[in-house]
Each structure stands twice: as structure tokens, then as C-alpha cells.
Amino acid sequence: MMYVDAVIDLSEFNSSVNFALIKDAGIVGVFHRATIGSPELVEEHKQTYKTEDQKYRERALQAKKQKLLWGAYHYGLGGCGAEQARYFLQVIRALNQKTDILMALDFEEPKGRGQPMELEDAKNFIHEVHCQTGHYPLLYGGRVLREKIQAAVTSGKKADKEALELLRHCEIWIPR
């Protein structure tokens, strides 16, 4: 089976981005990190990072000029998933973007930026996004997401079953 990379994900950590070259390389769409956690979580955990990706707004306009498909993702942290979803949607809407763009929840190790997201947090994030937009976000994740899902499948806990029931509505994007 042949795979074609037609969509890429970016964040402010990708320092040099040329959307004309990206399009010429055959890429048709971009997921860009819009947010990480929420301002309340940063304050609660006494962190110092920015919760809105500093390149998101600028790059959304650049990608649009190149007629690339645009998607936004939220880097989830442990803590109130619904609060994180409201913040994510607020940032997207501030750019006058409709929330019918493709949206994703990034479910990975937080790499020193707070606690890892739990399935309950993901469930609440997904529920809030769906309630506000009518769309389920994509789930992006690898080992951590897989381990949390496997643990939930075997736990037999009601909360885990509820989380899995909601997650089944989401497409999953596993990075290579």
C-alpha cells in the first residue's frame, strides 16, 4: 500500500515556512496548532508558556492566499477539557474563521508543559466542540493515545466507557 503525505502539521516551532513551496510539493492542506491548554491552566500550574500559537493567525492568512486547505489543532493538557475547547474555539473565531474548518485535538505527552490529558478531559473537549459547532474534531495521537484507549477498554469503568463512546465519533490521525 502506498501512502501520500498530502497534509502537514505545523506550529510556531517550525521557524521557516513557505506556503508556495509547500503547495508546489503537492501538499493540499495544513493543520496548524492554534492553542495549547488554556490561560486558566497556565495560571493554575504556574507555567510561563503562551497558550495561543504565535504564528497561527499570520500563517492562516498565508495558507489561504495559496488556496491550501486549513485546519486548526489544540494541544491538549490535563485539566478541564471543556474549558480548553472553549478557548480553542475562541481563538479560531477571533480570526473570523468559521468553525467548519477541520479541527483536531492533539493528544500527546505535554513535554514539560503541564499534566498529560486524560480520556475524561478529551471526552469533555470533544463534547464541547461538538455542542458548539456540530462537528467532531479529529484525534491526533500516537503511543499515549493508544495506551489510554487500551487502558479504558480493559478498565470496565463507566467513565471510561462513556469517553470511548464519544471518541468513536472522531477520526484518528496517527503520525508516522
Beta strands, then each sheet from edge to edge (+ up, - down):
strand 1: 7-10
strand 2: 29-36
strand 3: 69-75
strand 4: 102-106
strand 5: 138-140
strand 6: 172-173
sheet 1: 1+ 2+ 3+ 4+ 5+ 6+
end
